[in-house]
Amino acid sequence: MPDLSLFDLTGKKALVTGGAVGIGRGCALALAGAGADVAIVDLDAKTGPKTAEEIKALGRDSLFVPCDVTSKDQVQAMVARVVGQFGRLDIAVNNAGIGILGADEELEQADWDKVIAVNQTGVFLCCQAEAQQFLRQKPIEGKIINTASMSATICNCNASYNSSKAAVVQMTRMLAAEWGTYNINVNCVSPSYLLTPMHASTPVVVRERIRELTPLGYVERPEDLFGAVMFLASAASNYVTGLDLVVDGGHTLNAWLTPLGRAVPPRVNPEEEIVQLKHDLDALGFDYDADGINPDVHPEVAGAFKAAFGTE
Ligand SMILES: NC(=O)c1ccc[n+]([C@@H]2O[C@H](COP(=O)([O-])OP(=O)(O)OC[C@H]3O[C@@H](n4cnc5c(N)ncnc54)[C@H](O)[C@@H]3O)[C@@H](O)[C@H]2O)c1
């Protein structure tokens, strides 16, 4: 008989970067729900502490650690601070990431550098500091989960974002091969278009298009990653390493020329898609309309979609 306590994280100590809102907060809720104490690591010192309080309200220990993942010194100090409170580290989700929209032929080098610094260098610096901590502990072992993206394997944004995510996937594979000998599992998750503040300025027509092109028929939510995170953080994945776990509702499988028809309604309706997005916009202090949209959160995203889809 399989032992279902395989997924239990009671007593485990975790950290999540970019954990204040969005996917990071979703990962933190999943870990805390499975029993772990979870540190929230983020640049945003206003929203991050609120998320740490949410974790405490679930009956787990938590703390907020302000940190810019592009700084090696800050990352090293961040891991030390988490271990100072928790006593050890078992699970790390390296999720902080940014995208800067724009045509590649006009890209400023400063924008390229920013994206690579957070998405690629930042993930590496975190993996390195976390592995160093795992090596100081007895027994030596640990679980690292990096947030990549379907953008690692399809072409949907621009060269800086997509290549930084491809780098996360290959970095994950390389570190998994190196650190497997220390019983450290390194895996990544790749979401599709997911309703976080990063997508708060995506118009309704675009969400409808995503539904049409996604076999499972709804726009992804932070909670759609819960199962993947609990699996990769727990003993259930002890023999899994170097995996890019794509969680995309089948979006990247879809190569049909005709729009997908539905046989049955999707499991999630448009109101349910935006529950966590509204939570995050409240926490960040943004207003939103009935569809959870505010073009001012990311005006460049709103502008790009307006140009592409001819929407207001
Ligand atoms: N939303 C999507 O559609 C989507 C899809 C696939 C992958 N992703 C990836 O998931 C991750 C999280 O995305 P999200 O949509 O939740 O983003 P978000 O912008 O809603 O939240 C990102 C969080 O990371 C923090 N952050 C940014 N730079 C940081 C830094 N240098 N140091 C520490 N914290 C920093 C921000 O303050 C914010 O709290 C990113 O790596 C992103 O590329 C997002």
The ligand as a Tripos MOL2 file, in Angstrom:
@<TRIPOS>MOLECULE
LIG
   44    48     1     0     0
SMALL
NO_CHARGES

@<TRIPOS>ATOM
      1 N1          2.2310   34.9500  -14.1080 N.am      1 LIG1
      2 C1          2.5660   34.1940  -15.1430 C.2       1 LIG1
      3 O1          1.8440   34.1240  -16.1460 O.2       1 LIG1
      4 C2          3.8090   33.3640  -15.1000 C.ar      1 LIG1
      5 C3          3.8850   32.2660  -15.9600 C.ar      1 LIG1
      6 C4          5.0170   31.4510  -15.9190 C.ar      1 LIG1
      7 C5          6.0520   31.7360  -15.0490 C.ar      1 LIG1
      8 N2          5.9590   32.8290  -14.2420 N.ar      1 LIG1
      9 C6          7.0900   33.0730  -13.3300 C.3       1 LIG1
     10 O2          6.6330   32.8880  -12.0220 O.3       1 LIG1
     11 C7          7.3630   33.7100  -11.1130 C.3       1 LIG1
     12 C8          6.3960   34.5530  -10.2810 C.3       1 LIG1
     13 O3          5.5840   35.2780  -11.1850 O.3       1 LIG1
     14 P1          4.2880   36.0820  -10.7150 P.3       1 LIG1
     15 O4          3.3760   36.1080  -11.8800 O.co2     1 LIG1
     16 O5          3.8060   35.5890   -9.4010 O.co2     1 LIG1
     17 O6          4.9590   37.5250  -10.5860 O.3       1 LIG1
     18 P2          4.5270   38.8210   -9.7460 P.3       1 LIG1
     19 O7          5.1510   39.9680  -10.4470 O.co2     1 LIG1
     20 O8          3.0590   38.8110   -9.5170 O.co2     1 LIG1
     21 O9          5.2820   38.5680   -8.3430 O.3       1 LIG1
     22 C9          6.6700   38.4440   -8.3110 C.3       1 LIG1
     23 C10         7.1830   38.7160   -6.9220 C.3       1 LIG1
     24 O10         8.6190   38.6510   -6.9950 O.3       1 LIG1
     25 C11         9.1600   39.7700   -6.3000 C.3       1 LIG1
     26 N3         10.4740   40.1180   -6.8690 N.ar      1 LIG1
     27 C12        10.7350   40.6790   -8.0720 C.ar      1 LIG1
     28 N4         12.0480   40.8910   -8.2180 N.ar      1 LIG1
     29 C13        12.6410   40.4410   -7.0900 C.ar      1 LIG1
     30 C14        13.9740   40.4080   -6.6340 C.ar      1 LIG1
     31 N5         14.9890   40.9080   -7.3800 N.pl3     1 LIG1
     32 N6         14.2410   39.8800   -5.4130 N.ar      1 LIG1
     33 C15        13.2310   39.4040   -4.6370 C.ar      1 LIG1
     34 N7         11.9390   39.4370   -5.0120 N.ar      1 LIG1
     35 C16        11.6480   39.9470   -6.2220 C.ar      1 LIG1
     36 C17         8.1390   40.8810   -6.4840 C.3       1 LIG1
     37 O11         8.2640   41.8780   -5.4840 O.3       1 LIG1
     38 C18         6.8290   40.1020   -6.4060 C.3       1 LIG1
     39 O12         6.3470   40.0150   -5.0750 O.3       1 LIG1
     40 C19         8.3180   34.5220  -11.9810 C.3       1 LIG1
     41 O13         9.5710   33.8670  -12.0220 O.3       1 LIG1
     42 C20         7.6580   34.4760  -13.3510 C.3       1 LIG1
     43 O14         8.5760   34.6540  -14.3980 O.3       1 LIG1
     44 C21         4.8640   33.6500  -14.2400 C.ar      1 LIG1
@<TRIPOS>BOND
     1     1     2 1
     2     2     3 2
     3     2     4 1
     4     4     5 ar
     5     4    44 ar
     6     5     6 ar
     7     6     7 ar
     8     7     8 ar
     9     8     9 1
    10     8    44 ar
    11     9    10 1
    12     9    42 1
    13    10    11 1
    14    11    12 1
    15    11    40 1
    16    12    13 1
    17    13    14 1
    18    14    15 2
    19    14    16 1
    20    14    17 1
    21    17    18 1
    22    18    19 2
    23    18    20 1
    24    18    21 1
    25    21    22 1
    26    22    23 1
    27    23    24 1
    28    23    38 1
    29    24    25 1
    30    25    26 1
    31    25    36 1
    32    26    27 ar
    33    26    35 ar
    34    27    28 ar
    35    28    29 ar
    36    29    30 ar
    37    29    35 ar
    38    30    31 1
    39    30    32 ar
    40    32    33 ar
    41    33    34 ar
    42    34    35 ar
    43    36    37 1
    44    36    38 1
    45    38    39 1
    46    40    41 1
    47    40    42 1
    48    42    43 1
@<TRIPOS>SUBSTRUCTURE
     1 LIG1         1 GROUP 0 **** ****
